[in-house]
């Protein structure tokens, strides 16, 4: 009986050793960990690429791209120093083009983003022309023209074009909406 117990113990030990030597027992867990490693590395790479792409689209990488491309700001350029000047236009109230008997009004307040502080005097000199250009354009708008973000973008671009033409020596960088009400 003692011999049989020893033979069983040797068989049990031999089976355990055989799996370790052949590597069959460690192979499935090793390939599983390799797959997990590749998945983790792939996910991290996608996350990094997505973050860089998002930063590029948001414009956060523009200063870095300009620095790498060699676009150094000129000495007299105030926009490079980060100075931003805003000028509030008076509130505009216009009767919109509805094509019917019902009157629809647009109340809008905008601010202009200027290149430098010296442009404020030029804007004030040309204010009657700017207001006239805005009034003429806004009166021809329909309610459908203002719907959605695309409508707002077109309105901003049109107003920017008109103010840039009216205040030609002054440089207007953007038109910012402060309030817009359609009634």
C-alpha positions in Angstrom: 0.0 0.0 0.0 2.8 2.4 0.8 4.2 1.7 -2.7 0.8 2.6 -4.4 0.6 5.9 -2.4 4.1 6.8 -3.6 3.2 5.9 -7.2 0.1 8.1 -7.1 2.1 11.0 -5.6 4.7 10.7 -8.3 2.0 10.6 -11.0 0.4 13.8 -9.5 3.7 15.6 -9.4 4.6 14.4 -12.9 1.3 15.8 -14.4 1.9 19.2 -12.8 5.5 19.3 -14.0 4.5 18.2 -17.5 2.2 21.1 -18.0 4.8 23.6 -16.9 7.5 22.1 -19.1 5.4 21.9 -22.3 4.1 25.5 -21.7 0.5 24.4 -22.5 -0.8 25.7 -19.2 1.0 29.1 -19.5 0.3 29.6 -23.3 -3.4 30.5 -23.1 -2.9 33.0 -20.3 0.1 34.5 -22.0 -1.7 35.0 -25.4 -4.7 36.4 -23.5 -2.5 39.0 -21.7 -0.9 39.9 -25.1 -4.3 40.5 -26.6 -5.3 42.7 -23.6 -2.0 44.6 -23.9 -2.6 45.3 -27.6 -6.2 46.4 -26.8 -5.0 48.7 -24.1 -2.2 50.2 -26.2 -4.7 50.7 -29.1 -7.2 52.3 -26.9 -4.6 54.7 -25.5 -3.3 55.5 -28.9 -6.9 56.3 -30.1 -7.5 58.5 -27.1 -4.3 60.4 -27.6 -5.0 60.9 -31.4 -8.6 61.9 -30.6 -7.4 64.4 -28.0 -4.9 66.0 -30.4 -7.5 66.1 -33.2 -10.0 67.7 -30.8 -7.5 70.3 -29.7 -6.7 71.1 -33.3 -10.3 71.6 -34.3 -10.9 73.7 -31.2 -8.0 75.9 -32.2 -5.9 75.2 -29.1 -3.0 74.1 -31.2 -2.8 77.3 -33.4 0.0 79.0 -31.3 2.0 75.8 -31.4 1.6 75.3 -35.1 2.5 78.9 -35.8 5.6 78.6 -33.6 6.7 75.4 -35.4 5.9 76.8 -38.8 8.1 79.8 -38.1 5.3 82.4 -38.1 6.7 84.8 -35.7 4.5 87.9 -34.8 5.7 91.2 -36.1 6.9 93.8 -33.6 4.1 96.3 -34.2 1.3 93.8 -34.4 -0.9 94.3 -31.4 -3.0 91.1 -32.1 0.1 89.0 -31.4 0.3 90.4 -27.9 -3.2 89.2 -27.1 -4.9 92.6 -26.9 -8.6 92.3 -27.8 -10.8 95.3 -28.2 -14.6 95.1 -28.2 -17.0 97.9 -29.3 -20.7 97.6 -28.6 -23.0 98.8 -31.4 -26.4 100.4 -30.4 -29.4 98.1 -30.3 -31.1 97.5 -33.6 -34.8 96.9 -34.1 -36.0 96.0 -37.6 -39.2 94.9 -39.2 -38.4 91.6 -41.0 -39.6 90.5 -44.4 -42.4 88.1 -43.8 -44.2 88.3 -47.1 -47.6 88.6 -45.4 -49.6 90.9 -43.2 -48.2 89.7 -39.9 -45.3 91.9 -38.7 -42.2 90.2 -37.3 -39.5 92.2 -35.5 -35.9 91.4 -34.9 -34.1 93.0 -32.0 -30.4 92.5 -32.1 -27.4 93.7 -30.1 -23.9 93.0 -31.4 -20.4 93.8 -30.4 -17.5 94.2 -32.8 -14.1 92.7 -32.1 -11.5 95.1 -33.4 -7.8 94.6 -34.3 -6.6 97.5 -32.1 -7.9 100.2 -29.9 -7.2 103.0 -32.4 -9.9 101.5 -34.6 -12.7 102.6 -32.2 -12.4 106.2 -33.5 -12.7 105.0 -37.1 -15.8 102.9 -36.2 -17.5 105.8 -34.5 -16.9 108.0 -37.5 -18.5 105.5 -39.8 -21.3 104.5 -37.5 -24.2 105.9 -39.6 -22.9 103.9 -42.6 -22.5 100.7 -40.5 -26.0 101.0 -39.0 -27.5 101.7 -42.5 -25.8 98.6 -44.0 -27.0 96.5 -41.1 -30.6 97.8 -41.3 -30.9 97.2 -45.0 -29.6 93.6 -44.7 -31.6 92.7 -41.6 -34.9 94.0 -43.1 -34.6 91.6 -46.0 -34.1 88.6 -43.7 -36.9 86.0 -43.3 -37.4 84.0 -40.1 -36.2 80.8 -41.9 -32.9 82.6 -42.6 -32.1 82.7 -38.9 -33.0 79.1 -38.0 -30.2 76.8 -36.8 -26.5 77.3 -36.3 -26.0 77.6 -40.0 -28.4 80.5 -40.2 -26.5 82.2 -37.3 -23.2 81.6 -39.0 -24.4 83.1 -42.3 -25.8 86.1 -40.4 -22.5 86.7 -38.6 -20.5 86.4 -41.9 -22.8 88.8 -43.7 -22.7 91.4 -40.9 -18.9 91.0 -40.8 -18.6 91.6 -44.5 -20.9 94.7 -44.3 -19.1 96.3 -41.3 -15.7 95.6 -42.9 -16.8 97.4 -46.1 -18.3 100.3 -44.2 -15.3 100.8 -41.9 -12.6 100.1 -44.5 -9.5 101.4 -42.8 -10.4 99.9 -39.5 -10.0 96.1 -39.2 -12.9 94.3 -37.7 -12.0 90.7 -36.7 -15.5 89.4 -35.7 -19.1 90.2 -35.1 -20.4 88.9 -31.7 -24.0 88.5 -30.9 -25.0 89.8 -27.5 -28.8 89.5 -27.8 -31.1 88.4 -30.6 -34.9 88.4 -30.2 -37.4 87.5 -32.9 -41.0 88.5 -32.2 
